[in-house]
Amino acid sequence: MRGLLRRVALGLAAMGLCWTTGCAGFWVAVNNSSSNGSTTNDSVYIANATAQTLAGFSVGTATLTAVTGSPYALGFTPMSVAVNPANSIVFVSGYNGSGIGVIYAFSIGTGGALSTLNNGNAVSTGTEEISMDISPDGQWLMGLDANNTSLDEFQIATSTGQLTGPTYNTYTNSVTGVPIARQVKVAPDGDFVFAALGTAGDIVYQLTTSTGLLTALNPLQPISGTSDNSLAVSSSSTYLYIARSGASTNPNAGLAVYTISSTGVLSTATGSPLAAGSQPTSVVVNTAGTNLYVANQNSAPTGTISEYGVVTSTGAVSLLSPATITTVSAPWALAVDSSGNYLLSISEAGSPNLTLYSYDSTNTGQLDFSTSATTGTGPVAIAATH
């Protein structure tokens, strides 16, 4: 029965439902990309659930080129993908034909090409990780359980990608309402871990990177009629950005901005929330920290990306003018490439379904279309090298 429910949930995701108030087991938009421009391989990886493949592309000057061997057949249904900070390993989570949660590791070679690690053996997680992120020291992988019961932590053997664990950290008693797993995000300084739980708000943990200890802090309680779907953290680890959906008449929907104190306390920032489109599913901050972007899955008749400017000295956020660009249908998740020159968007309904945008330097971060490509059917997750 649980496997049937998962497949029903996937069908709902393909139709773009449930983002206003949330649905249990719904596929989340996953993005786990930050950038520092330090890699020689500027690559992006997309997990395709329907095709059961992982597609890889090399990002060039306004170009997307499939890496050698792409798309890679997985033999299981992927749910999320993450690249480690050293840009040496790609982790892909999902579930196999028996409904068992798995995570596979792949090494990143020349030009972004992938090869299996650990003799192609997966870690059986016991749960299905709908979102993953990795601590900045590369030692700890955080997985958000798709069955809405836990934040799972794995220790990473940095030379082989082998995972040990998980340590289960149940969070259902720390929030109000029924948690709906959306996305996990580790702060760039490694001090805190945040997880968006849809209509149940967000959880906050303090992370001790030397031991992996997670200490639960006060959660961010839900706001009536909204769903917290996606998270981004400023490079200074002092601001948390939330893509929050809700009815068009709900004043709390849009891009929510919170300050993060040195002890992990979240406080609403001045001017928050800012307007976004219908059903915001993903939020990212650019490499320079000067702009934010939110993918709006259901901004009829196609889809949109909302664009914001950030005053780095004060953290103030404001909409650009124009405030949105039109995209292919149902933009689903966003990522920033390692050069810091491009934004990437995947679409669950578009064809082609991967779009590369550059930043218009004359328009304070406005996006310009560069090129597009087809990744495979059913893209659900994207991650780029850092």
C-alpha positions as CSV (number, residue, x, y, z in Angstrom):
1,M,0.0,0.0,0.0
2,R,2.8,2.4,0.9
3,G,4.4,1.9,-2.6
4,L,1.0,2.6,-4.2
5,L,0.7,5.8,-2.3
6,R,4.2,6.9,-3.4
7,R,3.2,6.4,-7.0
8,V,0.0,8.3,-6.6
9,A,2.0,11.1,-5.0
10,L,4.3,11.2,-8.0
11,G,1.3,11.4,-10.3
12,L,0.0,14.4,-8.3
13,A,3.4,16.1,-8.6
14,A,3.3,15.7,-12.3
15,M,0.0,17.5,-12.4
16,G,1.3,20.4,-10.2
17,L,-1.1,20.0,-7.3
18,C,-1.0,20.5,-3.6
19,W,1.4,23.3,-3.1
20,T,-1.0,25.8,-1.7
21,T,-1.6,23.9,1.6
22,G,0.5,20.7,1.1
23,C,0.0,17.0,0.6
24,A,1.5,14.2,2.5
25,G,4.1,12.3,0.5
26,F,4.2,14.9,-2.3
27,W,7.4,15.2,-4.3
28,V,9.4,18.2,-3.2
29,A,11.4,20.6,-5.4
30,V,15.0,19.8,-4.4
31,N,17.9,22.1,-4.8
32,N,21.2,21.7,-2.9
33,S,23.5,24.1,-4.7
34,S,25.7,26.8,-3.5
35,S,28.7,28.2,-5.4
36,N,32.2,29.4,-4.8
37,G,33.6,29.1,-8.3
38,S,36.4,26.8,-7.1
39,T,35.8,23.8,-9.4
40,T,37.2,23.0,-12.9
41,N,34.1,21.0,-13.6
42,D,31.1,23.3,-13.9
43,S,28.5,20.6,-14.0
44,V,24.8,20.1,-13.1
45,Y,23.0,16.8,-12.4
46,I,19.2,16.2,-12.8
47,A,17.3,13.2,-11.3
48,N,14.5,12.0,-13.6
49,A,12.0,9.9,-11.6
50,T,9.9,8.6,-14.5
51,A,12.9,7.7,-16.7
52,Q,14.9,6.4,-13.6
53,T,18.0,8.2,-14.9
54,L,20.5,10.8,-13.8
55,A,21.3,13.3,-16.4
56,G,24.6,15.3,-16.3
57,F,25.5,18.5,-18.2
58,S,28.6,20.5,-18.4
59,V,27.9,24.3,-18.2
60,G,29.9,26.4,-20.7
61,T,29.6,29.9,-22.0
62,A,25.8,30.0,-22.5
63,T,25.9,26.3,-23.4
64,L,24.8,23.0,-21.9
65,T,26.6,19.9,-23.1
66,A,25.7,16.3,-21.9
67,V,28.6,14.8,-20.0
68,T,30.1,11.5,-21.2
69,G,27.7,8.6,-20.5
70,S,24.7,10.8,-19.8
71,P,21.9,10.0,-19.1
72,Y,22.9,7.3,-16.5
73,A,20.5,4.5,-16.0
74,L,19.8,4.1,-12.2
75,G,17.6,1.1,-11.9
76,F,15.6,2.7,-9.1
77,T,13.3,5.8,-8.8
78,P,15.3,8.8,-7.7
79,M,14.0,11.4,-5.4
80,S,16.9,13.8,-4.6
81,V,20.5,14.5,-5.6
82,A,23.4,16.3,-3.8
83,V,27.0,17.2,-4.7
84,N,29.6,17.2,-1.9
85,P,31.6,20.4,-1.2
86,A,34.8,19.0,-2.8
87,N,32.9,18.3,-6.0
88,S,34.1,14.8,-6.1
89,I,30.9,12.8,-5.3
90,V,27.3,12.9,-6.3
91,F,24.7,11.2,-4.0
92,V,21.4,10.1,-5.4
93,S,18.6,8.9,-3.1
94,G,15.3,7.1,-4.0
95,Y,13.6,3.8,-3.6
96,N,14.0,0.5,-5.4
97,G,11.4,-1.9,-6.8
98,S,10.7,-3.3,-3.3
99,G,10.0,0.1,-1.9
100,I,13.2,0.2,0.1
101,G,15.0,3.6,0.5
102,V,18.5,3.7,-1.0
103,I,21.3,6.2,-1.6
104,Y,24.0,5.6,-4.3
105,A,27.3,7.4,-4.6
106,F,29.1,8.3,-7.9
107,S,32.5,9.9,-8.3
108,I,32.8,13.0,-10.5
109,G,35.5,12.7,-13.2
110,T,36.9,14.8,-16.0
111,G,34.3,17.0,-17.6
112,G,31.7,16.0,-15.0
113,A,31.4,12.3,-16.1
114,L,30.3,9.9,-13.4
115,S,31.3,6.4,-12.3
116,T,29.9,4.3,-9.5
117,L,31.5,4.1,-6.1
118,N,31.5,1.2,-3.6
119,N,31.2,-1.4,-6.3
120,G,27.8,0.0,-7.2
121,N,26.4,-0.9,-3.8
122,A,23.8,1.3,-2.2
123,V,23.2,2.2,1.4
124,S,19.8,0.9,2.4
125,T,18.3,3.8,4.5
126,G,15.1,2.2,5.7
127,T,13.4,5.5,4.6
128,E,13.2,7.4,1.4
129,E,15.1,10.7,1.5
130,I,13.1,13.3,-0.4
131,S,15.8,15.9,0.1
132,M,19.5,15.8,0.9
133,D,22.2,18.4,1.8
134,I,25.8,18.1,3.0
135,S,27.7,19.9,5.7
136,P,30.4,22.3,4.4
137,D,33.2,20.1,5.8
138,G,31.8,17.2,3.7
139,Q,31.5,14.9,6.7
140,W,27.7,14.7,7.2
141,L,24.8,14.1,4.8
142,M,21.4,15.1,6.0
143,G,18.4,13.4,4.6
144,L,14.7,14.4,5.0
145,D,12.5,11.3,5.3
146,A,9.7,11.3,2.6
147,N,7.4,9.5,5.0
148,N,7.5,12.7,7.2
149,T,8.9,11.2,10.3
150,S,12.6,12.1,10.7
151,L,15.7,14.0,9.8
152,D,18.3,11.4,9.0
153,E,22.1,12.0,9.4
154,F,24.8,9.9,7.7
155,Q,28.6,10.2,8.2
156,I,30.5,10.3,4.9
157,A,33.8,8.6,4.2
158,T,35.2,11.5,2.1
159,S,37.6,9.3,0.1
160,T,35.0,6.7,-0.9
161,G,31.6,8.2,-0.4
162,Q,30.6,5.3,1.8
163,L,27.8,6.3,4.3
164,T,27.4,5.0,7.8
165,G,24.3,5.5,9.9
166,P,21.7,6.9,9.8
167,T,21.1,8.5,13.2
168,Y,17.4,9.1,13.4
169,N,16.2,12.4,14.8
170,T,12.4,12.3,15.1
171,Y,10.9,15.8,14.9
172,T,7.1,15.2,14.8
173,N,6.7,16.3,18.4
174,S,8.5,19.6,17.9
175,V,6.1,21.2,15.4
176,T,2.4,22.0,15.3
177,G,0.4,20.0,12.7
178,V,1.3,17.1,10.5
179,P,4.8,17.5,9.0
180,I,5.1,17.2,5.2
181,A,8.7,16.7,4.1
182,R,9.9,19.4,1.7
183,Q,13.6,20.3,1.9
184,V,16.6,20.2,4.2
185,K,19.3,22.8,4.1
186,V,22.7,23.1,6.0
187,A,23.9,26.7,6.7
188,P,27.1,27.6,4.8
189,D,29.0,28.0,8.1
190,G,27.8,24.5,9.2
191,D,26.3,25.8,12.5
192,F,22.7,25.0,11.8
193,V,20.4,22.7,9.9
194,F,16.9,23.7,8.7
195,A,14.1,21.6,7.3
196,A,10.9,22.8,5.6
197,L,7.9,20.7,6.6
198,G,5.2,22.2,4.5
199,T,2.1,23.1,6.5
200,A,3.9,22.2,9.8
201,G,6.5,25.0,9.5
202,D,10.2,24.4,9.9
203,I,12.6,22.7,12.3
204,V,16.0,24.0,13.4
205,Y,18.9,22.0,14.7
206,Q,22.3,23.1,15.9
207,L,25.1,21.0,14.3
208,T,28.3,20.1,16.0
209,T,30.4,19.2,12.9
210,S,33.2,17.5,14.9
211,T,30.8,14.9,16.2
212,G,27.7,15.2,14.0
213,L,25.6,16.0,17.1
214,L,22.3,17.6,16.2
215,T,20.6,19.6,19.0
216,A,17.0,20.6,18.5
217,L,16.2,24.3,18.8
218,N,12.9,26.1,18.8
219,P,11.1,25.3,15.6
220,L,9.5,27.9,13.3
221,Q,5.8,27.3,13.8
222,P,3.5,27.2,10.8
223,I,1.4,30.1,9.6
224,S,-2.2,29.3,8.9
225,G,-3.1,28.6,5.3
226,T,0.6,28.4,4.1
227,S,3.1,25.7,3.2
228,D,6.9,26.2,3.6
229,N,8.3,24.5,0.5
230,S,11.9,25.4,-0.1
231,L,14.8,27.0,1.8
232,A,18.0,29.0,1.0
233,V,20.5,30.5,3.4
234,S,22.7,33.6,2.8
235,S,26.4,33.0,2.3
236,S,27.0,34.8,5.7
237,S,24.5,32.3,7.3
238,T,22.6,35.2,8.8
239,Y,19.5,35.1,6.7
240,L,17.0,32.2,6.0
241,Y,14.8,32.5,2.9
242,I,11.6,30.5,2.6
243,A,9.5,29.9,-0.5
244,R,6.0,29.9,1.1
245,S,2.9,29.1,-0.8
246,G,-0.7,30.0,0.1
247,A,-3.9,31.4,-1.4
248,S,-3.5,34.6,-3.4
249,T,-5.3,36.5,-0.7
250,N,-3.0,35.2,2.1
251,P,-0.7,38.1,3.1
252,N,1.8,35.6,4.5
253,A,2.5,33.8,1.2
254,G,5.5,34.6,-1.0
255,L,9.2,35.0,-0.1
256,A,9.6,35.0,3.6
257,V,12.9,36.4,5.1
258,Y,14.2,35.6,8.6
259,T,17.3,36.7,10.4
260,I,19.4,33.9,12.0
261,S,20.9,34.8,15.4
262,S,24.2,33.3,16.6
263,T,22.1,30.8,18.7
264,G,19.8,29.8,15.8
265,V,16.8,32.0,16.7
266,L,14.7,33.0,13.7
267,S,13.1,36.5,13.6
268,T,11.0,37.9,10.8
269,A,13.1,40.5,8.8
270,T,11.8,43.9,8.0
271,G,9.6,43.9,4.9
272,S,9.0,40.2,4.9
273,P,7.2,38.5,3.2
274,L,7.7,39.7,-0.3
275,A,5.3,38.9,-3.2
276,A,6.0,35.9,-5.3
277,G,4.0,34.0,-8.0
278,S,1.5,31.2,-7.6
279,Q,2.8,28.0,-5.9
280,P,6.5,29.0,-5.2
281,T,8.4,25.7,-5.1
282,S,12.1,26.7,-5.0
283,V,14.3,29.5,-3.8
284,V,18.1,30.1,-4.4
285,V,20.5,32.9,-3.7
286,N,23.2,33.8,-6.3
287,T,26.9,33.4,-5.6
288,A,27.5,37.1,-4.9
289,G,24.6,37.2,-2.5
290,T,23.1,40.1,-4.3
291,N,20.0,38.4,-5.8
292,L,17.3,35.9,-4.9
293,Y,15.2,33.8,-7.3
294,V,11.9,31.9,-6.6
295,A,10.4,29.4,-9.1
296,N,6.6,29.7,-9.2
297,Q,5.2,26.4,-10.5
298,N,1.7,27.5,-11.3
299,S,1.8,31.1,-12.4
300,A,-0.6,30.7,-15.3
301,P,-0.5,30.5,-18.3
302,T,3.0,28.9,-18.1
303,G,5.3,29.6,-15.1
304,T,7.5,32.3,-13.7
305,I,10.6,33.0,-11.8
306,S,10.4,35.9,-9.3
307,E,13.5,38.1,-9.1
308,Y,14.8,40.0,-6.0
309,G,17.7,42.3,-5.2
310,V,19.6,42.1,-1.9
311,V,21.4,44.9,-0.2
312,T,24.4,42.9,1.2
313,S,25.3,45.6,3.8
314,T,21.8,45.5,5.4
315,G,20.2,42.3,4.1
316,A,17.2,44.3,2.7
317,V,15.4,42.4,0.0
318,S,13.2,44.0,-2.8
319,L,11.6,42.9,-6.0
320,L,13.4,43.8,-9.2
321,S,11.6,45.6,-12.1
322,P,10.2,43.7,-13.9
323,A,9.6,41.4,-10.9
324,T,9.2,38.2,-12.9
325,I,10.2,36.4,-16.1
326,T,8.1,33.9,-17.9
327,T,9.4,30.4,-18.1
328,V,8.3,27.1,-19.6
329,S,5.4,25.4,-17.9
330,A,5.7,24.4,-14.2
331,P,9.3,25.4,-13.2
332,W,10.1,23.0,-10.4
333,A,13.6,23.6,-8.9
334,L,16.5,26.0,-9.2
335,A,20.3,25.8,-8.9
336,V,23.3,28.1,-9.3
337,D,26.3,26.9,-11.4
338,S,29.8,26.9,-10.0
339,S,31.0,29.8,-12.0
340,G,28.4,32.0,-10.5
341,N,27.4,33.2,-13.9
342,Y,24.2,31.2,-14.5
343,L,21.0,30.1,-13.0
344,L,19.5,26.7,-13.9
345,S,15.8,25.7,-13.8
346,I,14.1,22.3,-14.3
347,S,10.5,22.0,-15.3
348,E,8.3,19.0,-14.8
349,A,6.0,19.9,-17.7
350,G,8.3,21.7,-20.1
351,S,10.0,20.4,-23.2
352,P,12.9,21.0,-23.1
353,N,12.9,20.8,-19.4
354,L,16.3,22.3,-18.4
355,T,16.9,26.0,-18.9
356,L,20.0,28.0,-18.4
357,Y,19.8,31.7,-17.6
358,S,22.5,34.4,-17.4
359,Y,22.4,37.6,-15.3
360,D,21.8,40.8,-17.1
361,S,24.5,43.0,-15.6
362,T,22.7,46.2,-16.8
363,N,19.6,45.3,-15.0
364,T,20.7,44.4,-11.4
365,G,20.4,40.7,-11.7
366,Q,17.6,40.4,-14.2
367,L,17.6,36.9,-15.8
368,D,18.2,36.5,-19.6
369,F,17.6,33.2,-21.4
370,S,20.8,31.5,-22.6
371,T,19.9,28.0,-23.8
372,S,17.9,24.9,-22.9
373,A,18.2,21.1,-23.0
374,T,16.2,17.9,-22.4
375,T,17.1,15.8,-19.4
376,G,14.7,12.9,-19.5
377,T,11.1,12.4,-18.3
378,G,10.0,13.3,-14.8
379,P,12.7,15.6,-13.5
380,V,12.4,15.9,-9.7
381,A,15.7,17.2,-8.4
382,I,18.7,19.2,-9.5
383,A,22.2,19.8,-8.0
384,A,25.2,21.6,-9.3
385,T,28.9,21.6,-8.5
386,H,30.0,24.3,-6.1
